[in-house]
Amino acid sequence: MNDCPCCSSSMLRHIEHNRVYWYCPSCHQEMPNFSLEMVNRQLNPSARQAFNLFKERNQRLAKLALS
C-alpha cells in the first residue's frame, strides 16, 4: 500500500530505529505499516480498535490541515 488512507497521496517508506513506517508528505504524518497492522488485527481484536482510532485521528488531522 503506497497511498495515504487520509488524502490518497503517495507515501514514502521509512526505516528508522528498527521499524518500518510510511510517511505522507502531504499530511506531514507518519503512518504505520498497514501490512503488519492487518496481521495484528487478525491476531488481536484490540489491535483493530487501536488501528481504527489511529486512522480516524489521522483523517481528522488531514481535514484540519486542508482547512
Predicted model as a PDB file, atoms N, CA, C, CB and O in Angstrom, pLDDT in the B-factor column:
MODEL        1                                                                  
ATOM      1  N   MET A   1       0.846  -1.176   0.000  1.00 53.00           N  
ATOM      2  CA  MET A   1       0.000   0.000   0.000  1.00 53.00           C  
ATOM      3  C   MET A   1       0.888   1.234   0.000  1.00 53.00           C  
ATOM      4  CB  MET A   1      -0.961   0.001   1.217  1.00 53.00           C  
ATOM      5  O   MET A   1       1.681   1.439   0.919  1.00 53.00           O  
ATOM      6  N   ASN A   2       0.750   2.047  -1.029  1.00 80.00           N  
ATOM      7  CA  ASN A   2       1.576   3.241  -1.138  1.00 80.00           C  
ATOM      8  C   ASN A   2       0.764   4.523  -1.095  1.00 80.00           C  
ATOM      9  CB  ASN A   2       2.373   3.194  -2.406  1.00 80.00           C  
ATOM     10  O   ASN A   2       1.329   5.611  -1.206  1.00 80.00           O  
ATOM     11  N   ASP A   3      -0.546   4.420  -0.936  1.00 84.00           N  
ATOM     12  CA  ASP A   3      -1.391   5.606  -0.893  1.00 84.00           C  
ATOM     13  C   ASP A   3      -1.821   5.902   0.536  1.00 84.00           C  
ATOM     14  CB  ASP A   3      -2.618   5.428  -1.793  1.00 84.00           C  
ATOM     15  O   ASP A   3      -2.147   4.995   1.302  1.00 84.00           O  
ATOM     16  N   CYS A   4      -1.817   7.165   0.875  1.00 85.00           N  
ATOM     17  CA  CYS A   4      -2.222   7.600   2.213  1.00 85.00           C  
ATOM     18  C   CYS A   4      -3.717   7.330   2.414  1.00 85.00           C  
ATOM     19  CB  CYS A   4      -1.904   9.113   2.423  1.00 85.00           C  
ATOM     20  O   CYS A   4      -4.519   7.663   1.541  1.00 85.00           O  
ATOM     21  N   PRO A   5      -4.102   6.737   3.538  1.00 81.00           N  
ATOM     22  CA  PRO A   5      -5.524   6.481   3.780  1.00 81.00           C  
ATOM     23  C   PRO A   5      -6.305   7.762   4.063  1.00 81.00           C  
ATOM     24  CB  PRO A   5      -5.688   5.518   4.942  1.00 81.00           C  
ATOM     25  O   PRO A   5      -7.534   7.764   4.002  1.00 81.00           O  
ATOM     26  N   CYS A   6      -5.607   8.838   4.367  1.00 83.00           N  
ATOM     27  CA  CYS A   6      -6.273  10.114   4.682  1.00 83.00           C  
ATOM     28  C   CYS A   6      -6.495  10.976   3.451  1.00 83.00           C  
ATOM     29  CB  CYS A   6      -5.456  10.892   5.697  1.00 83.00           C  
ATOM     30  O   CYS A   6      -7.582  11.520   3.257  1.00 83.00           O  
ATOM     31  N   CYS A   7      -5.461  11.102   2.611  1.00 86.00           N  
ATOM     32  CA  CYS A   7      -5.559  12.036   1.481  1.00 86.00           C  
ATOM     33  C   CYS A   7      -5.315  11.376   0.119  1.00 86.00           C  
ATOM     34  CB  CYS A   7      -4.572  13.162   1.670  1.00 86.00           C  
ATOM     35  O   CYS A   7      -5.452  12.033  -0.913  1.00 86.00           O  
ATOM     36  N   SER A   8      -4.959  10.101   0.103  1.00 86.00           N  
ATOM     37  CA  SER A   8      -4.710   9.325  -1.121  1.00 86.00           C  
ATOM     38  C   SER A   8      -3.446   9.737  -1.877  1.00 86.00           C  
ATOM     39  CB  SER A   8      -5.887   9.452  -2.039  1.00 86.00           C  
ATOM     40  O   SER A   8      -3.249   9.325  -3.020  1.00 86.00           O  
ATOM     41  N   SER A   9      -2.597  10.540  -1.254  1.00 88.00           N  
ATOM     42  CA  SER A   9      -1.310  10.885  -1.875  1.00 88.00           C  
ATOM     43  C   SER A   9      -0.338   9.718  -1.719  1.00 88.00           C  
ATOM     44  CB  SER A   9      -0.714  12.181  -1.242  1.00 88.00           C  
ATOM     45  O   SER A   9      -0.528   8.845  -0.872  1.00 88.00           O  
ATOM     46  N   SER A  10       0.694   9.717  -2.539  1.00 90.00           N  
ATOM     47  CA  SER A  10       1.717   8.685  -2.424  1.00 90.00           C  
ATOM     48  C   SER A  10       2.527   8.885  -1.152  1.00 90.00           C  
ATOM     49  CB  SER A  10       2.640   8.694  -3.654  1.00 90.00           C  
ATOM     50  O   SER A  10       2.899  10.005  -0.802  1.00 90.00           O  
ATOM     51  N   MET A  11       2.794   7.776  -0.467  1.00 89.00           N  
ATOM     52  CA  MET A  11       3.558   7.850   0.773  1.00 89.00           C  
ATOM     53  C   MET A  11       4.983   7.378   0.536  1.00 89.00           C  
ATOM     54  CB  MET A  11       2.892   7.012   1.877  1.00 89.00           C  
ATOM     55  O   MET A  11       5.264   6.680  -0.439  1.00 89.00           O  
ATOM     56  N   LEU A  12       5.876   7.763   1.434  1.00 91.00           N  
ATOM     57  CA  LEU A  12       7.273   7.373   1.386  1.00 91.00           C  
ATOM     58  C   LEU A  12       7.537   6.352   2.483  1.00 91.00           C  
ATOM     59  CB  LEU A  12       8.201   8.602   1.537  1.00 91.00           C  
ATOM     60  O   LEU A  12       7.082   6.512   3.615  1.00 91.00           O  
ATOM     61  N   ARG A  13       8.269   5.313   2.142  1.00 86.00           N  
ATOM     62  CA  ARG A  13       8.588   4.281   3.133  1.00 86.00           C  
ATOM     63  C   ARG A  13       9.865   4.675   3.873  1.00 86.00           C  
ATOM     64  CB  ARG A  13       8.751   2.880   2.455  1.00 86.00           C  
ATOM     65  O   ARG A  13      10.867   5.037   3.255  1.00 86.00           O  
ATOM     66  N   HIS A  14       9.817   4.601   5.193  1.00 85.00           N  
ATOM     67  CA  HIS A  14      10.957   4.951   6.031  1.00 85.00           C  
ATOM     68  C   HIS A  14      11.312   3.783   6.937  1.00 85.00           C  
ATOM     69  CB  HIS A  14      10.657   6.209   6.866  1.00 85.00           C  
ATOM     70  O   HIS A  14      10.442   3.029   7.374  1.00 85.00           O  
ATOM     71  N   ILE A  15      12.597   3.646   7.210  1.00 83.00           N  
ATOM     72  CA  ILE A  15      13.095   2.662   8.175  1.00 83.00           C  
ATOM     73  C   ILE A  15      13.923   3.439   9.181  1.00 83.00           C  
ATOM     74  CB  ILE A  15      13.945   1.510   7.478  1.00 83.00           C  
ATOM     75  O   ILE A  15      14.885   4.121   8.826  1.00 83.00           O  
ATOM     76  N   GLU A  16      13.526   3.323  10.458  1.00 81.00           N  
ATOM     77  CA  GLU A  16      14.200   4.079  11.492  1.00 81.00           C  
ATOM     78  C   GLU A  16      14.057   3.344  12.820  1.00 81.00           C  
ATOM     79  CB  GLU A  16      13.632   5.514  11.588  1.00 81.00           C  
ATOM     80  O   GLU A  16      12.981   2.844  13.146  1.00 81.00           O  
ATOM     81  N   HIS A  17      15.122   3.283  13.567  1.00 82.00           N  
ATOM     82  CA  HIS A  17      15.112   2.635  14.886  1.00 82.00           C  
ATOM     83  C   HIS A  17      14.506   1.231  14.832  1.00 82.00           C  
ATOM     84  CB  HIS A  17      14.334   3.492  15.885  1.00 82.00           C  
ATOM     85  O   HIS A  17      13.674   0.873  15.666  1.00 82.00           O  
ATOM     86  N   ASN A  18      14.928   0.449  13.851  1.00 79.00           N  
ATOM     87  CA  ASN A  18      14.496  -0.943  13.691  1.00 79.00           C  
ATOM     88  C   ASN A  18      12.995  -1.098  13.467  1.00 79.00           C  
ATOM     89  CB  ASN A  18      14.894  -1.733  14.900  1.00 79.00           C  
ATOM     90  O   ASN A  18      12.408  -2.099  13.878  1.00 79.00           O  
ATOM     91  N   ARG A  19      12.386  -0.141  12.834  1.00 76.00           N  
ATOM     92  CA  ARG A  19      10.971  -0.266  12.493  1.00 76.00           C  
ATOM     93  C   ARG A  19      10.727   0.340  11.119  1.00 76.00           C  
ATOM     94  CB  ARG A  19      10.078   0.420  13.560  1.00 76.00           C  
ATOM     95  O   ARG A  19      11.466   1.217  10.673  1.00 76.00           O  
ATOM     96  N   VAL A  20       9.690  -0.135  10.461  1.00 77.00           N  
ATOM     97  CA  VAL A  20       9.319   0.339   9.134  1.00 77.00           C  
ATOM     98  C   VAL A  20       8.005   1.089   9.265  1.00 77.00           C  
ATOM     99  CB  VAL A  20       9.202  -0.841   8.108  1.00 77.00           C  
ATOM    100  O   VAL A  20       7.073   0.618   9.916  1.00 77.00           O  
ATOM    101  N   TYR A  21       7.937   2.253   8.647  1.00 82.00           N  
ATOM    102  CA  TYR A  21       6.688   3.002   8.644  1.00 82.00           C  
ATOM    103  C   TYR A  21       6.587   3.788   7.348  1.00 82.00           C  
ATOM    104  CB  TYR A  21       6.598   3.945   9.871  1.00 82.00           C  
ATOM    105  O   TYR A  21       7.559   3.918   6.604  1.00 82.00           O  
ATOM    106  N   TRP A  22       5.417   4.301   7.095  1.00 87.00           N  
ATOM    107  CA  TRP A  22       5.170   5.125   5.925  1.00 87.00           C  
ATOM    108  C   TRP A  22       4.998   6.562   6.369  1.00 87.00           C  
ATOM    109  CB  TRP A  22       3.930   4.634   5.146  1.00 87.00           C  
ATOM    110  O   TRP A  22       4.502   6.831   7.462  1.00 87.00           O  
ATOM    111  N   TYR A  23       5.413   7.486   5.511  1.00 91.00           N  
ATOM    112  CA  TYR A  23       5.281   8.913   5.799  1.00 91.00           C  
ATOM    113  C   TYR A  23       4.549   9.561   4.631  1.00 91.00           C  
ATOM    114  CB  TYR A  23       6.681   9.586   6.034  1.00 91.00           C  
ATOM    115  O   TYR A  23       4.902   9.365   3.469  1.00 91.00           O  
ATOM    116  N   CYS A  24       3.526  10.335   4.963  1.00 90.00           N  
ATOM    117  CA  CYS A  24       2.787  11.055   3.932  1.00 90.00           C  
ATOM    118  C   CYS A  24       3.305  12.487   3.880  1.00 90.00           C  
ATOM    119  CB  CYS A  24       1.248  11.024   4.208  1.00 90.00           C  
ATOM    120  O   CYS A  24       3.117  13.240   4.836  1.00 90.00           O  
ATOM    121  N   PRO A  25       3.953  12.881   2.787  1.00 92.00           N  
ATOM    122  CA  PRO A  25       4.464  14.249   2.693  1.00 92.00           C  
ATOM    123  C   PRO A  25       3.348  15.287   2.568  1.00 92.00           C  
ATOM    124  CB  PRO A  25       5.401  14.366   1.508  1.00 92.00           C  
ATOM    125  O   PRO A  25       3.573  16.457   2.877  1.00 92.00           O  
ATOM    126  N   SER A  26       2.166  14.896   2.129  1.00 91.00           N  
ATOM    127  CA  SER A  26       1.050  15.847   2.028  1.00 91.00           C  
ATOM    128  C   SER A  26       0.434  16.129   3.392  1.00 91.00           C  
ATOM    129  CB  SER A  26      -0.023  15.311   1.075  1.00 91.00           C  
ATOM    130  O   SER A  26       0.166  17.283   3.726  1.00 91.00           O  
ATOM    131  N   CYS A  27       0.206  15.080   4.182  1.00 88.00           N  
ATOM    132  CA  CYS A  27      -0.388  15.234   5.522  1.00 88.00           C  
ATOM    133  C   CYS A  27       0.663  15.571   6.575  1.00 88.00           C  
ATOM    134  CB  CYS A  27      -1.125  13.953   5.925  1.00 88.00           C  
ATOM    135  O   CYS A  27       0.331  16.026   7.670  1.00 88.00           O  
ATOM    136  N   HIS A  28       1.921  15.348   6.239  1.00 91.00           N  
ATOM    137  CA  HIS A  28       3.021  15.511   7.192  1.00 91.00           C  
ATOM    138  C   HIS A  28       2.809  14.614   8.403  1.00 91.00           C  
ATOM    139  CB  HIS A  28       3.145  16.983   7.635  1.00 91.00           C  
ATOM    140  O   HIS A  28       3.037  15.014   9.545  1.00 91.00           O  
ATOM    141  N   GLN A  29       2.363  13.376   8.124  1.00 88.00           N  
ATOM    142  CA  GLN A  29       2.064  12.424   9.182  1.00 88.00           C  
ATOM    143  C   GLN A  29       2.786  11.110   8.930  1.00 88.00           C  
ATOM    144  CB  GLN A  29       0.554  12.192   9.289  1.00 88.00           C  
ATOM    145  O   GLN A  29       2.959  10.674   7.792  1.00 88.00           O  
ATOM    146  N   GLU A  30       3.195  10.504  10.017  1.00 88.00           N  
ATOM    147  CA  GLU A  30       3.753   9.163   9.981  1.00 88.00           C  
ATOM    148  C   GLU A  30       2.586   8.180  10.011  1.00 88.00           C  
ATOM    149  CB  GLU A  30       4.746   8.917  11.175  1.00 88.00           C  
ATOM    150  O   GLU A  30       1.658   8.327  10.806  1.00 88.00           O  
ATOM    151  N   MET A  31       2.645   7.180   9.140  1.00 82.00           N  
ATOM    152  CA  MET A  31       1.598   6.162   9.091  1.00 82.00           C  
ATOM    153  C   MET A  31       2.219   4.808   9.435  1.00 82.00           C  
ATOM    154  CB  MET A  31       0.910   6.124   7.683  1.00 82.00           C  
ATOM    155  O   MET A  31       3.376   4.557   9.098  1.00 82.00           O  
ATOM    156  N   PRO A  32       1.474   3.949  10.092  1.00 72.00           N  
ATOM    157  CA  PRO A  32       2.021   2.628  10.404  1.00 72.00           C  
ATOM    158  C   PRO A  32       2.144   1.784   9.140  1.00 72.00           C  
ATOM    159  CB  PRO A  32       1.140   1.909  11.439  1.00 72.00           C  
ATOM    160  O   PRO A  32       1.573   2.103   8.097  1.00 72.00           O  
ATOM    161  N   ASN A  33       2.895   0.713   9.261  1.00 67.00           N  
ATOM    162  CA  ASN A  33       2.991  -0.260   8.177  1.00 67.00           C  
ATOM    163  C   ASN A  33       1.690  -1.062   8.186  1.00 67.00           C  
ATOM    164  CB  ASN A  33       4.260  -1.200   8.340  1.00 67.00           C  
ATOM    165  O   ASN A  33       1.517  -1.954   9.017  1.00 67.00           O  
ATOM    166  N   PHE A  34       0.774  -0.748   7.262  1.00 66.00           N  
ATOM    167  CA  PHE A  34      -0.550  -1.338   7.293  1.00 66.00           C  
ATOM    168  C   PHE A  34      -0.539  -2.840   7.021  1.00 66.00           C  
ATOM    169  CB  PHE A  34      -1.428  -0.652   6.295  1.00 66.00           C  
ATOM    170  O   PHE A  34      -1.458  -3.545   7.439  1.00 66.00           O  
ATOM    171  N   SER A  35       0.466  -3.333   6.339  1.00 64.00           N  
ATOM    172  CA  SER A  35       0.575  -4.775   6.128  1.00 64.00           C  
ATOM    173  C   SER A  35       0.714  -5.488   7.463  1.00 64.00           C  
ATOM    174  CB  SER A  35       1.771  -5.106   5.216  1.00 64.00           C  
ATOM    175  O   SER A  35       0.058  -6.500   7.709  1.00 64.00           O  
ATOM    176  N   LEU A  36       1.572  -4.951   8.320  1.00 61.00           N  
ATOM    177  CA  LEU A  36       1.738  -5.532   9.651  1.00 61.00           C  
ATOM    178  C   LEU A  36       0.501  -5.317  10.509  1.00 61.00           C  
ATOM    179  CB  LEU A  36       2.959  -4.935  10.341  1.00 61.00           C  
ATOM    180  O   LEU A  36       0.142  -6.175  11.315  1.00 61.00           O  
ATOM    181  N   GLU A  37      -0.148  -4.178  10.337  1.00 59.00           N  
ATOM    182  CA  GLU A  37      -1.362  -3.904  11.106  1.00 59.00           C  
ATOM    183  C   GLU A  37      -2.457  -4.901  10.762  1.00 59.00           C  
ATOM    184  CB  GLU A  37      -1.851  -2.475  10.850  1.00 59.00           C  
ATOM    185  O   GLU A  37      -3.212  -5.319  11.640  1.00 59.00           O  
ATOM    186  N   MET A  38      -2.550  -5.283   9.503  1.00 61.00           N  
ATOM    187  CA  MET A  38      -3.572  -6.256   9.098  1.00 61.00           C  
ATOM    188  C   MET A  38      -3.335  -7.593   9.797  1.00 61.00           C  
ATOM    189  CB  MET A  38      -3.568  -6.445   7.560  1.00 61.00           C  
ATOM    190  O   MET A  38      -4.285  -8.233  10.248  1.00 61.00           O  
ATOM    191  N   VAL A  39      -2.098  -8.011   9.887  1.00 60.00           N  
ATOM    192  CA  VAL A  39      -1.773  -9.260  10.585  1.00 60.00           C  
ATOM    193  C   VAL A  39      -2.123  -9.127  12.057  1.00 60.00           C  
ATOM    194  CB  VAL A  39      -0.274  -9.621  10.415  1.00 60.00           C  
ATOM    195  O   VAL A  39      -2.715 -10.035  12.641  1.00 60.00           O  
ATOM    196  N   ASN A  40      -1.760  -8.001  12.661  1.00 57.00           N  
ATOM    197  CA  ASN A  40      -2.060  -7.779  14.073  1.00 57.00           C  
ATOM    198  C   ASN A  40      -3.559  -7.765  14.336  1.00 57.00           C  
ATOM    199  CB  ASN A  40      -1.442  -6.473  14.541  1.00 57.00           C  
ATOM    200  O   ASN A  40      -4.020  -8.274  15.358  1.00 57.00           O  
ATOM    201  N   ARG A  41      -4.306  -7.193  13.430  1.00 59.00           N  
ATOM    202  CA  ARG A  41      -5.766  -7.142  13.620  1.00 59.00           C  
ATOM    203  C   ARG A  41      -6.354  -8.539  13.621  1.00 59.00           C  
ATOM    204  CB  ARG A  41      -6.432  -6.292  12.521  1.00 59.00           C  
ATOM    205  O   ARG A  41      -7.281  -8.822  14.380  1.00 59.00           O  
ATOM    206  N   GLN A  42      -5.831  -9.410  12.785  1.00 64.00           N  
ATOM    207  CA  GLN A  42      -6.339 -10.777  12.727  1.00 64.00           C  
ATOM    208  C   GLN A  42      -5.990 -11.535  14.000  1.00 64.00           C  
ATOM    209  CB  GLN A  42      -5.777 -11.509  11.504  1.00 64.00           C  
ATOM    210  O   GLN A  42      -6.756 -12.388  14.449  1.00 64.00           O  
ATOM    211  N   LEU A  43      -4.841 -11.228  14.579  1.00 57.00           N  
ATOM    212  CA  LEU A  43      -4.394 -11.939  15.763  1.00 57.00           C  
ATOM    213  C   LEU A  43      -4.952 -11.353  17.051  1.00 57.00           C  
ATOM    214  CB  LEU A  43      -2.900 -11.940  15.817  1.00 57.00           C  
ATOM    215  O   LEU A  43      -5.146 -12.083  18.023  1.00 57.00           O  
ATOM    216  N   ASN A  44      -5.210 -10.067  17.079  1.00 61.00           N  
ATOM    217  CA  ASN A  44      -5.567  -9.395  18.314  1.00 61.00           C  
ATOM    218  C   ASN A  44      -6.732  -8.427  18.064  1.00 61.00           C  
ATOM    219  CB  ASN A  44      -4.347  -8.647  18.895  1.00 61.00           C  
ATOM    220  O   ASN A  44      -6.538  -7.398  17.418  1.00 61.00           O  
ATOM    221  N   PRO A  45      -7.941  -8.738  18.564  1.00 65.00           N  
ATOM    222  CA  PRO A  45      -9.090  -7.858  18.324  1.00 65.00           C  
ATOM    223  C   PRO A  45      -8.900  -6.441  18.860  1.00 65.00           C  
ATOM    224  CB  PRO A  45     -10.319  -8.456  18.943  1.00 65.00           C  
ATOM    225  O   PRO A  45      -9.432  -5.498  18.274  1.00 65.00           O  
ATOM    226  N   SER A  46      -8.163  -6.262  19.949  1.00 71.00           N  
ATOM    227  CA  SER A  46      -7.966  -4.912  20.481  1.00 71.00           C  
ATOM    228  C   SER A  46      -7.091  -4.081  19.543  1.00 71.00           C  
ATOM    229  CB  SER A  46      -7.333  -4.974  21.882  1.00 71.00           C  
ATOM    230  O   SER A  46      -7.174  -2.853  19.551  1.00 71.00           O  
ATOM    231  N   ALA A  47      -6.259  -4.732  18.741  1.00 67.00           N  
ATOM    232  CA  ALA A  47      -5.442  -4.009  17.763  1.00 67.00           C  
ATOM    233  C   ALA A  47      -6.341  -3.372  16.711  1.00 67.00           C  
ATOM    234  CB  ALA A  47      -4.413  -4.957  17.095  1.00 67.00           C  
ATOM    235  O   ALA A  47      -6.015  -2.307  16.185  1.00 67.00           O  
ATOM    236  N   ARG A  48      -7.469  -4.009  16.396  1.00 69.00           N  
ATOM    237  CA  ARG A  48      -8.412  -3.446  15.426  1.00 69.00           C  
ATOM    238  C   ARG A  48      -8.960  -2.119  15.952  1.00 69.00           C  
ATOM    239  CB  ARG A  48      -9.573  -4.443  15.141  1.00 69.00           C  
ATOM    240  O   ARG A  48      -9.063  -1.152  15.198  1.00 69.00           O  
ATOM    241  N   GLN A  49      -9.307  -2.067  17.217  1.00 75.00           N  
ATOM    242  CA  GLN A  49      -9.811  -0.832  17.800  1.00 75.00           C  
ATOM    243  C   GLN A  49      -8.743   0.261  17.766  1.00 75.00           C  
ATOM    244  CB  GLN A  49     -10.278  -1.074  19.240  1.00 75.00           C  
ATOM    245  O   GLN A  49      -9.034   1.404  17.412  1.00 75.00           O  
ATOM    246  N   ALA A  50      -7.519  -0.084  18.129  1.00 76.00           N  
ATOM    247  CA  ALA A  50      -6.424   0.893  18.116  1.00 76.00           C  
ATOM    248  C   ALA A  50      -6.171   1.383  16.698  1.00 76.00           C  
ATOM    249  CB  ALA A  50      -5.136   0.281  18.707  1.00 76.00           C  
ATOM    250  O   ALA A  50      -5.947   2.574  16.484  1.00 76.00           O  
ATOM    251  N   PHE A  51      -6.206   0.475  15.728  1.00 75.00           N  
ATOM    252  CA  PHE A  51      -5.994   0.830  14.329  1.00 75.00           C  
ATOM    253  C   PHE A  51      -7.070   1.814  13.867  1.00 75.00           C  
ATOM    254  CB  PHE A  51      -5.999  -0.437  13.440  1.00 75.00           C  
ATOM    255  O   PHE A  51      -6.763   2.814  13.217  1.00 75.00           O  
ATOM    256  N   ASN A  52      -8.322   1.530  14.201  1.00 77.00           N  
ATOM    257  CA  ASN A  52      -9.419   2.408  13.783  1.00 77.00           C  
ATOM    258  C   ASN A  52      -9.308   3.781  14.434  1.00 77.00           C  
ATOM    259  CB  ASN A  52     -10.770   1.774  14.128  1.00 77.00           C  
ATOM    260  O   ASN A  52      -9.564   4.792  13.780  1.00 77.00           O  
ATOM    261  N   LEU A  53      -8.936   3.837  15.696  1.00 82.00           N  
ATOM    262  CA  LEU A  53      -8.750   5.120  16.370  1.00 82.00           C  
ATOM    263  C   LEU A  53      -7.627   5.918  15.719  1.00 82.00           C  
ATOM    264  CB  LEU A  53      -8.451   4.906  17.859  1.00 82.00           C  
ATOM    265  O   LEU A  53      -7.757   7.126  15.519  1.00 82.00           O  
ATOM    266  N   PHE A  54      -6.523   5.247  15.387  1.00 81.00           N  
ATOM    267  CA  PHE A  54      -5.395   5.907  14.737  1.00 81.00           C  
ATOM    268  C   PHE A  54      -5.814   6.461  13.377  1.00 81.00           C  
ATOM    269  CB  PHE A  54      -4.215   4.930  14.578  1.00 81.00           C  
ATOM    270  O   PHE A  54      -5.480   7.591  13.022  1.00 81.00           O  
ATOM    271  N   LYS A  55      -6.549   5.649  12.627  1.00 81.00           N  
ATOM    272  CA  LYS A  55      -6.990   6.064  11.293  1.00 81.00           C  
ATOM    273  C   LYS A  55      -7.941   7.267  11.384  1.00 81.00           C  
ATOM    274  CB  LYS A  55      -7.683   4.887  10.565  1.00 81.00           C  
ATOM    275  O   LYS A  55      -7.810   8.219  10.615  1.00 81.00           O  
ATOM    276  N   GLU A  56      -8.892   7.225  12.318  1.00 84.00           N  
ATOM    277  CA  GLU A  56      -9.827   8.332  12.486  1.00 84.00           C  
ATOM    278  C   GLU A  56      -9.093   9.610  12.898  1.00 84.00           C  
ATOM    279  CB  GLU A  56     -10.894   7.974  13.528  1.00 84.00           C  
ATOM    280  O   GLU A  56      -9.409  10.696  12.411  1.00 84.00           O  
ATOM    281  N   ARG A  57      -8.114   9.477  13.797  1.00 85.00           N  
ATOM    282  CA  ARG A  57      -7.341  10.632  14.242  1.00 85.00           C  
ATOM    283  C   ARG A  57      -6.606  11.268  13.063  1.00 85.00           C  
ATOM    284  CB  ARG A  57      -6.341  10.222  15.341  1.00 85.00           C  
ATOM    285  O   ARG A  57      -6.598  12.490  12.910  1.00 85.00           O  
ATOM    286  N   ASN A  58      -5.996  10.437  12.242  1.00 81.00           N  
ATOM    287  CA  ASN A  58      -5.247  10.966  11.096  1.00 81.00           C  
ATOM    288  C   ASN A  58      -6.172  11.604  10.067  1.00 81.00           C  
ATOM    289  CB  ASN A  58      -4.430   9.855  10.437  1.00 81.00           C  
ATOM    290  O   ASN A  58      -5.797  12.588   9.431  1.00 81.00           O  
ATOM    291  N   GLN A  59      -7.366  11.063   9.896  1.00 82.00           N  
ATOM    292  CA  GLN A  59      -8.311  11.663   8.965  1.00 82.00           C  
ATOM    293  C   GLN A  59      -8.756  13.034   9.465  1.00 82.00           C  
ATOM    294  CB  GLN A  59      -9.526  10.746   8.767  1.00 82.00           C  
ATOM    295  O   GLN A  59      -8.883  13.974   8.680  1.00 82.00           O  
ATOM    296  N   ARG A  60      -8.992  13.148  10.779  1.00 84.00           N  
ATOM    297  CA  ARG A  60      -9.361  14.453  11.343  1.00 84.00           C  
ATOM    298  C   ARG A  60      -8.221  15.454  11.179  1.00 84.00           C  
ATOM    299  CB  ARG A  60      -9.733  14.315  12.834  1.00 84.00           C  
ATOM    300  O   ARG A  60      -8.458  16.610  10.828  1.00 84.00           O  
ATOM    301  N   LEU A  61      -6.981  15.018  11.431  1.00 82.00           N  
ATOM    302  CA  LEU A  61      -5.838  15.905  11.293  1.00 82.00           C  
ATOM    303  C   LEU A  61      -5.657  16.357   9.839  1.00 82.00           C  
ATOM    304  CB  LEU A  61      -4.572  15.211  11.792  1.00 82.00           C  
ATOM    305  O   LEU A  61      -5.321  17.513   9.579  1.00 82.00           O  
ATOM    306  N   ALA A  62      -5.881  15.445   8.906  1.00 79.00           N  
ATOM    307  CA  ALA A  62      -5.736  15.794   7.489  1.00 79.00           C  
ATOM    308  C   ALA A  62      -6.782  16.835   7.096  1.00 79.00           C  
ATOM    309  CB  ALA A  62      -5.868  14.533   6.597  1.00 79.00           C  
ATOM    310  O   ALA A  62      -6.477  17.765   6.350  1.00 79.00           O  
ATOM    311  N   LYS A  63      -8.018  16.686   7.592  1.00 79.00           N  
ATOM    312  CA  LYS A  63      -9.068  17.657   7.281  1.00 79.00           C  
ATOM    313  C   LYS A  63      -8.721  19.023   7.866  1.00 79.00           C  
ATOM    314  CB  LYS A  63     -10.430  17.174   7.821  1.00 79.00           C  
ATOM    315  O   LYS A  63      -8.935  20.053   7.227  1.00 79.00           O  
ATOM    316  N   LEU A  64      -8.181  19.023   9.088  1.00 80.00           N  
ATOM    317  CA  LEU A  64      -7.795  20.290   9.705  1.00 80.00           C  
ATOM    318  C   LEU A  64      -6.666  20.965   8.914  1.00 80.00           C  
ATOM    319  CB  LEU A  64      -7.360  20.061  11.163  1.00 80.00           C  
ATOM    320  O   LEU A  64      -6.657  22.185   8.750  1.00 80.00           O  
ATOM    321  N   ALA A  65      -5.724  20.163   8.430  1.00 78.00           N  
ATOM    322  CA  ALA A  65      -4.600  20.706   7.679  1.00 78.00           C  
ATOM    323  C   ALA A  65      -5.056  21.313   6.358  1.00 78.00           C  
ATOM    324  CB  ALA A  65      -3.565  19.622   7.425  1.00 78.00           C  
ATOM    325  O   ALA A  65      -4.469  22.282   5.876  1.00 78.00           O  
ATOM    326  N   LEU A  66      -6.097  20.742   5.782  1.00 75.00           N  
ATOM    327  CA  LEU A  66      -6.583  21.243   4.499  1.00 75.00           C  
ATOM    328  C   LEU A  66      -7.494  22.470   4.644  1.00 75.00           C  
ATOM    329  CB  LEU A  66      -7.326  20.143   3.774  1.00 75.00           C  
ATOM    330  O   LEU A  66      -7.727  23.191   3.674  1.00 75.00           O  
ATOM    331  N   SER A  67      -7.995  22.698   5.836  1.00 70.00           N  
ATOM    332  CA  SER A  67      -8.906  23.852   6.003  1.00 70.00           C  
ATOM    333  C   SER A  67      -8.172  25.110   6.406  1.00 70.00           C  
ATOM    334  CB  SER A  67      -9.968  23.542   7.042  1.00 70.00           C  
ATOM    335  O   SER A  67      -8.794  26.158   6.583  1.00 70.00           O  
TER     336      SER A  67                                                      
ENDMDL                                                                          
END                                                                             
